[in-house]
Structure formats: structure tokens, C-alpha cells
Amino acid sequence: MSDIHIHNLTGLEQSNIQVLNFPCLPIQRPVLMVGHGTRDEQGKQALLDFATTYQSLDLSRPVIPCFLELTAPTIQEGIDECIKQGYTDISVLPILLFAARHNKFDVTNELDRARAKYPQLKLHYGRHFGITSGILELWKERLAVLDLPEHNPQQIAREDTVLLFVGRGSSDPDANGDVCKLARVIWEGSGYTTVETCFIGITHPRLEEGFLRARFYQPKRIIVLPYFLFTGALVKKIFRIAAQQQQEYPEISITCLPEMGLNSQLLSVLREREIETQVGQVNMNCEICKFRLTALSYGDGELHHHHGHNHSHSHSHSHSSVDPYADVNKYHQRIWQAP
């Protein structure tokens, strides 16, 4: 067993897009879709295709894609296009998975530049994708497909499999913590031996360390989940490293899932974010944002422009002397059950 398995499930998922039905929203406000940006042409095209598909689901307002860095059109060019089409009231949606520096600081700085250029502008800045039920469902469905005989010919059981969740990596601890949280939630109740979280850049542990930790459990199979929206240099790097690991450890089956790509779940989450900008309910986590904390240390609480907190907590505790979750298999069976 020396060849890595990279499963392309996006074709199947794209077929579900045609069942989506987005009615016109009350406000026909254009959407400025802000991607991260990449020098990889496939990655750039993936964002443009995502914007085209999102536009096709509601033709009542324009969807204008742009990029924060590395490629054009820029955010300023996107706003110029909105002005050219006669719009000064704009929804700005970051096509970003977590709220890190780009979301909290860089994009908002660009929006401030645009306001200085066009004082008549009204910009409604939306929320990043974050951790949502739709995204969780996407990954659960993909993992279920990998249980099928055609994708798992040796029929390796989940209890002999380790998930390796690979984030991009950020200098923002808040965003890195969200990656770990999402990985954990995906693992909860799944039946897999464990999940290891690692990153392809900036923060640690890196991908090679992630594989080392995964092998500690002596699995028969490792499933790599690249937590990226679209392809690009970093996703391709993940696949290369995974292929090298497969060559070095042929006794372990290494399977790579693809980046999230174009699918109905992401399009639906984006629609929720657009609706939030229209009803004024954009809730973000500011409490442990390092940019907010830095600003407060200088007596300036207005460093960035995301506000609003919506916290609700529900706790259920068992004080039995017997730990009902000591057995990991029983834990998986029970954890999603209502008390």
C-alpha cells in the first residue's frame, strides 16, 4: 500500500446545489464577496466560480468577488465596481473560515479606506463562516462516504482510524483555538480512535508533527481533513506531505479528503451571513480577540469594527461516582443523546 488516496467528492456535492432555492431578500443590496487571495490560479478560479454560483441562486442583486491580497481584483476595485453600478449601500461578506487578523483587522482597514474615498458609502460587514451545523454536516457526510467499500476496500473500522485535522494556521490564538474546537466537535460521537489537530503554517504543531502524533495510536488508517475553503498552494502542500508519509509508512492507509469547495452547505451558510447583514444581527467573538485586548491596553476600544455578542449556555452535569464515559466506544454512543 504505497499510493495515497485523495478522494474528490465535490462533484457529488455540487449536484445538490440545484435543489437550493434562495428567494429574493427584502433589500436588493449588492454583495461584495471578499476572498483571501492566492497566487494559485486554480484557487483564484475556485473563489470566482463560488461567486458565480452564489449569484445564480439570487439574481435580484449583483455579487461582486474580490480579494484581500495576492491577486486582483482588490477590495478597492470591487467597491469601485459597486459605485460604477450605482450602489452605495453594500453588504460585505468575508469568505473566511475563522475570525483572525484578516477578518478583524485587514479587511476592516480596507473598508475604512473605501469610506474615506466615498463618504456616501454604507458598508454592512458580515460574519466569517465559523462553526456551523451546515459545515459540520458537510464533513460528517464526507466521512460517511469514506466508510463505503469503494473508498475503504480493506474495510478498516473507525476505531482503527485517526482523524488528522489540518488548519491553515494563524497568528491569532482565537482563530487557532476555533480550529481545535471544530476538530473536536467533528470527532465527538464519530467512533474514530481520536482526532489530532495540526496546521500547515504559522502556528504549531505542523503537519509532520500531526502525522507523528497520529501514528502514536498505531492506526490502520489516517484520514486527513484539510480545513480550507478552496484549493491553493497550501492544500497542494498538504497532499504532497501526505503522499510522502504514505511512502514512508506503507503499512498505514492514508486517505485525504479534498478542500470544502463548491457545495450546497457553504452556499447556505453564506446566505445566512448575507441575511444577518440585512437584519443587523452580526455576532462575533470579541471577548478574547487579541486585537481588541491590544486596543484596550492603549485605552482604545474601537480598533476594529465587529461588535455584538450573543452568549447562551446550557449545562448538564452527572455527579455519579461511576464515570459513564470511561469507555471510549460507549462515550461515542452516548455523547449526542439528549439527557
C-alpha positions as CSV (number, residue, x, y, z in Angstrom):
1,M,0.0,0.0,0.0
2,S,2.1,2.9,-1.3
3,D,-0.3,5.3,-3.0
4,I,-2.1,8.0,-1.1
5,H,-5.9,8.1,-1.6
6,I,-7.2,11.6,-2.4
7,H,-10.9,11.5,-2.7
8,N,-12.7,14.1,-4.8
9,L,-16.2,14.3,-3.5
10,T,-17.0,17.8,-4.8
11,G,-18.7,16.6,-8.0
12,L,-21.3,14.6,-6.0
13,E,-21.8,17.6,-3.6
14,Q,-22.2,20.1,-6.4
15,S,-25.2,18.1,-7.8
16,N,-27.1,19.1,-4.6
17,I,-26.7,22.8,-5.4
18,Q,-29.5,22.7,-7.9
19,V,-32.1,21.9,-5.2
20,L,-31.3,25.2,-3.4
21,N,-33.9,27.9,-3.5
22,F,-33.0,31.4,-2.4
23,P,-35.9,33.8,-2.6
24,C,-35.2,37.5,-3.1
25,L,-34.3,39.3,0.0
26,P,-36.2,42.5,1.1
27,I,-33.3,44.7,0.4
28,Q,-31.6,44.3,-3.1
29,R,-28.2,45.3,-1.7
30,P,-25.1,44.1,-3.7
31,V,-22.8,41.6,-2.1
32,L,-19.1,42.3,-2.1
33,M,-17.6,38.8,-1.7
34,V,-14.1,39.1,-0.2
35,G,-11.8,36.1,-0.6
36,H,-8.4,35.7,1.0
37,G,-6.4,35.7,-2.3
38,T,-3.9,33.3,-3.7
39,R,-1.2,33.2,-6.4
40,D,-2.6,29.8,-7.4
41,E,-4.8,30.2,-10.5
42,Q,-6.9,27.2,-9.6
43,G,-7.5,28.6,-6.1
44,K,-8.4,32.0,-7.5
45,Q,-10.8,30.5,-10.1
46,A,-12.5,28.4,-7.3
47,L,-13.5,31.6,-5.5
48,L,-14.7,33.2,-8.7
49,D,-16.8,30.0,-9.5
50,F,-18.2,30.1,-6.0
51,A,-19.3,33.7,-6.5
52,T,-20.8,32.9,-9.9
53,T,-22.8,30.1,-8.4
54,Y,-24.0,32.2,-5.4
55,Q,-25.1,34.9,-7.9
56,S,-27.1,32.4,-9.9
57,L,-29.2,31.5,-6.8
58,D,-30.5,35.0,-6.5
59,L,-30.3,37.4,-9.5
60,S,-32.0,40.3,-7.7
61,R,-28.7,41.9,-6.8
62,P,-25.1,41.7,-8.0
63,V,-22.5,39.6,-6.4
64,I,-19.0,41.1,-6.9
65,P,-16.0,39.0,-6.0
66,C,-12.6,40.5,-4.9
67,F,-9.5,39.5,-2.9
68,L,-7.8,40.9,0.1
69,E,-4.3,40.1,-1.1
70,L,-2.0,38.4,-3.7
71,T,-4.3,38.7,-6.7
72,A,-6.9,41.0,-8.3
73,P,-9.5,42.4,-8.2
74,T,-8.7,44.0,-4.9
75,I,-11.3,45.2,-2.3
76,Q,-10.9,48.7,-3.6
77,E,-11.5,47.6,-7.1
78,G,-14.6,45.7,-6.0
79,I,-16.0,48.7,-4.3
80,D,-15.2,50.9,-7.3
81,E,-17.3,48.4,-9.4
82,C,-20.2,48.8,-6.9
83,I,-20.1,52.6,-7.2
84,K,-19.9,52.3,-11.0
85,Q,-23.1,50.2,-11.0
86,G,-24.8,52.9,-8.9
87,Y,-24.7,51.3,-5.5
88,T,-23.6,53.0,-2.3
89,D,-25.3,50.6,0.2
90,I,-23.3,47.3,0.2
91,S,-23.1,44.1,2.1
92,V,-19.5,42.9,2.5
93,L,-19.1,39.2,3.1
94,P,-15.7,37.8,4.1
95,I,-15.2,34.3,2.6
96,L,-13.1,33.3,5.5
97,L,-13.4,30.3,7.8
98,F,-12.4,31.9,11.1
99,A,-12.1,35.4,12.6
100,A,-8.3,36.0,12.5
101,R,-6.3,39.1,11.7
102,H,-7.5,39.3,8.1
103,N,-11.2,39.3,9.2
104,K,-10.8,41.5,12.2
105,F,-8.2,44.0,11.1
106,D,-7.0,43.9,7.4
107,V,-10.4,43.8,5.7
108,T,-11.8,46.5,8.0
109,N,-8.8,48.7,7.3
110,E,-9.6,48.4,3.6
111,L,-13.2,49.3,4.2
112,D,-12.1,52.4,6.1
113,R,-10.0,53.4,3.1
114,A,-13.1,53.0,0.9
115,R,-15.2,55.1,3.2
116,A,-12.6,57.9,3.1
117,K,-12.7,57.7,-0.7
118,Y,-16.5,57.5,-0.9
119,P,-18.1,59.3,2.1
120,Q,-21.6,58.4,0.9
121,L,-20.8,54.6,1.3
122,K,-22.8,52.5,3.8
123,L,-20.9,49.2,4.3
124,H,-22.5,46.3,6.2
125,Y,-19.7,44.0,7.2
126,G,-20.8,40.4,7.6
127,R,-19.5,37.5,9.7
128,H,-17.0,34.8,8.8
129,F,-18.2,31.2,8.3
130,G,-17.3,30.0,11.7
131,I,-18.5,26.8,13.3
132,T,-22.0,26.0,12.0
133,S,-24.3,23.0,11.7
134,G,-24.1,23.1,7.9
135,I,-20.3,22.8,7.9
136,L,-20.4,20.0,10.5
137,E,-22.9,18.2,8.3
138,L,-20.6,18.5,5.3
139,W,-17.7,16.8,7.0
140,K,-19.8,14.1,8.6
141,E,-21.3,13.3,5.2
142,R,-17.8,13.1,3.6
143,L,-16.5,10.8,6.4
144,A,-19.6,8.6,6.0
145,V,-18.7,8.2,2.3
146,L,-15.2,7.0,3.2
147,D,-16.8,4.1,5.1
148,L,-18.2,2.7,1.8
149,P,-16.3,-0.3,0.3
150,E,-15.3,1.5,-2.8
151,H,-13.5,4.1,-0.6
152,N,-12.4,1.7,2.1
153,P,-11.7,-1.6,0.3
154,Q,-10.0,-3.1,3.4
155,Q,-13.0,-2.1,5.5
156,I,-10.8,-0.6,8.2
157,A,-13.0,0.2,11.2
158,R,-13.4,3.7,12.6
159,E,-11.9,2.5,15.9
160,D,-8.7,1.7,14.0
161,T,-8.7,5.1,12.3
162,V,-7.3,8.5,13.4
163,L,-8.6,11.8,12.0
164,L,-5.9,14.4,11.2
165,F,-7.5,17.8,11.0
166,V,-5.3,20.4,9.2
167,G,-5.9,24.1,9.6
168,R,-4.2,26.9,7.8
169,G,-2.6,28.3,10.9
170,S,-2.9,31.9,12.2
171,S,-1.0,34.3,14.4
172,D,-4.4,34.8,16.2
173,P,-4.8,32.4,19.1
174,D,-8.5,32.9,19.0
175,A,-8.7,31.6,15.4
176,N,-6.4,28.7,16.2
177,G,-8.5,27.7,19.1
178,D,-11.6,27.6,16.9
179,V,-9.8,25.2,14.6
180,C,-9.2,22.9,17.6
181,K,-12.8,23.3,18.7
182,L,-14.2,22.4,15.3
183,A,-11.9,19.3,15.0
184,R,-13.1,18.2,18.4
185,V,-16.8,18.6,17.6
186,I,-16.4,16.6,14.4
187,W,-14.8,13.8,16.4
188,E,-17.4,13.8,19.1
189,G,-19.6,10.7,18.7
190,S,-17.9,9.7,15.5
191,G,-16.4,6.4,16.6
192,Y,-12.8,7.2,15.4
193,T,-9.9,6.5,17.8
194,T,-9.1,10.2,18.2
195,V,-8.5,13.4,16.3
196,E,-5.2,15.2,16.1
197,T,-5.2,18.9,15.1
198,C,-2.3,20.4,13.3
199,F,-1.5,23.3,10.9
200,I,0.2,23.7,7.6
201,G,1.8,27.1,8.5
202,I,2.5,29.8,11.1
203,T,1.4,28.1,14.3
204,H,2.2,24.7,15.7
205,P,2.0,21.7,15.7
206,R,2.8,21.5,12.0
207,L,1.5,18.7,9.7
208,E,4.6,16.5,10.1
209,E,4.1,16.6,13.8
210,G,0.4,15.8,13.3
211,F,1.3,12.6,11.5
212,L,3.8,11.7,14.2
213,R,1.1,12.1,16.9
214,A,-1.5,10.2,14.8
215,R,0.9,7.2,14.5
216,F,1.2,7.1,18.2
217,Y,-2.2,5.4,18.3
218,Q,-0.9,2.7,15.9
219,P,-3.8,3.2,13.5
220,K,-4.5,1.1,10.4
221,R,-5.8,4.3,8.7
222,I,-5.3,8.0,8.9
223,I,-7.9,10.3,7.3
224,V,-6.6,13.8,6.6
225,L,-9.1,16.7,6.6
226,P,-7.7,19.9,5.0
227,Y,-9.8,22.6,6.5
228,F,-9.7,25.0,3.6
229,L,-12.4,26.6,1.5
230,F,-10.7,26.3,-1.8
231,T,-7.6,24.7,-3.3
232,G,-4.3,26.5,-3.5
233,A,-0.6,26.2,-2.7
234,L,-1.2,25.2,0.9
235,V,-3.8,22.5,0.1
236,K,-1.4,21.0,-2.5
237,K,1.4,21.1,0.1
238,I,-0.8,19.0,2.4
239,F,-1.4,16.5,-0.3
240,R,2.4,16.3,-1.0
241,I,3.3,15.8,2.6
242,A,0.6,13.2,3.0
243,A,2.0,11.3,-0.1
244,Q,5.5,11.4,1.4
245,Q,4.1,10.0,4.7
246,Q,2.4,7.2,2.8
247,Q,5.7,6.3,1.1
248,E,7.4,6.2,4.5
249,Y,4.7,4.2,6.3
250,P,3.1,1.9,3.7
251,E,1.5,-0.2,6.4
252,I,-0.9,2.6,7.2
253,S,-3.6,3.6,4.8
254,I,-3.6,7.4,4.4
255,T,-6.7,9.0,2.9
256,C,-7.0,12.7,2.1
257,L,-10.4,14.4,1.8
258,P,-10.5,17.5,-0.5
259,E,-10.9,21.1,0.5
260,M,-14.5,22.1,1.0
261,G,-15.0,23.7,-2.4
262,L,-18.3,24.4,-4.1
263,N,-21.2,22.7,-2.2
264,S,-24.7,23.5,-1.0
265,Q,-23.8,23.7,2.7
266,L,-21.3,26.5,2.2
267,L,-23.6,28.4,-0.1
268,S,-26.4,28.1,2.5
269,V,-24.1,29.4,5.3
270,L,-23.1,32.3,3.1
271,R,-26.8,33.1,2.6
272,E,-27.3,33.2,6.4
273,R,-24.4,35.6,6.6
274,E,-25.9,37.9,4.0
275,I,-29.3,37.8,5.8
276,E,-27.5,38.8,9.0
277,T,-26.2,41.9,7.3
278,Q,-29.7,42.9,6.3
279,V,-31.3,42.4,9.7
280,G,-28.4,43.8,11.7
281,Q,-27.5,40.6,13.6
282,V,-23.8,40.1,13.1
283,N,-22.5,38.4,16.2
284,M,-18.7,37.9,16.6
285,N,-16.4,36.7,19.3
286,C,-14.7,39.9,20.6
287,E,-14.0,38.7,24.1
288,I,-10.6,37.1,23.5
289,C,-9.7,38.9,20.3
290,K,-6.0,39.9,20.7
291,F,-6.7,43.0,18.6
292,R,-9.4,44.1,21.0
293,L,-7.2,43.4,24.0
294,T,-4.3,45.3,22.5
295,A,-6.6,48.3,21.8
296,L,-7.9,48.2,25.3
297,S,-4.3,48.3,26.7
298,Y,-4.0,51.7,24.9
299,G,-7.4,52.9,26.0
300,D,-8.9,52.5,22.5
301,G,-11.8,50.1,22.3
302,E,-12.6,50.9,18.7
303,L,-9.6,49.3,16.9
304,H,-11.8,47.0,14.8
305,H,-15.4,47.1,13.7
306,H,-17.1,43.9,14.8
307,H,-19.5,44.2,17.6
308,G,-22.3,42.2,19.2
309,H,-22.2,39.2,21.5
310,N,-24.8,36.5,21.8
311,H,-24.0,34.0,24.5
312,S,-26.2,31.3,25.8
313,H,-25.1,28.3,27.8
314,S,-26.8,25.1,28.9
315,H,-25.1,22.7,31.3
316,S,-26.0,19.2,32.4
317,H,-23.7,17.5,34.9
318,S,-23.6,14.0,36.3
319,H,-22.1,13.6,39.7
320,S,-22.3,9.8,39.8
321,S,-19.3,8.0,41.3
322,V,-19.2,5.8,38.2
323,D,-17.8,7.5,35.1
324,P,-20.4,6.6,32.4
325,Y,-18.0,7.8,29.6
326,A,-14.8,5.9,30.7
327,D,-15.1,3.5,27.8
328,V,-14.5,5.5,24.6
329,N,-16.9,3.4,22.5
330,K,-19.7,3.9,25.0
331,Y,-18.8,7.6,25.0
332,H,-19.3,7.9,21.3
333,Q,-22.6,6.1,21.5
334,R,-23.9,8.4,24.3
335,I,-22.5,11.8,23.7
336,W,-25.0,13.1,21.2
337,Q,-28.0,11.7,23.1
338,A,-30.3,14.1,24.9
339,P,-30.1,13.8,28.7
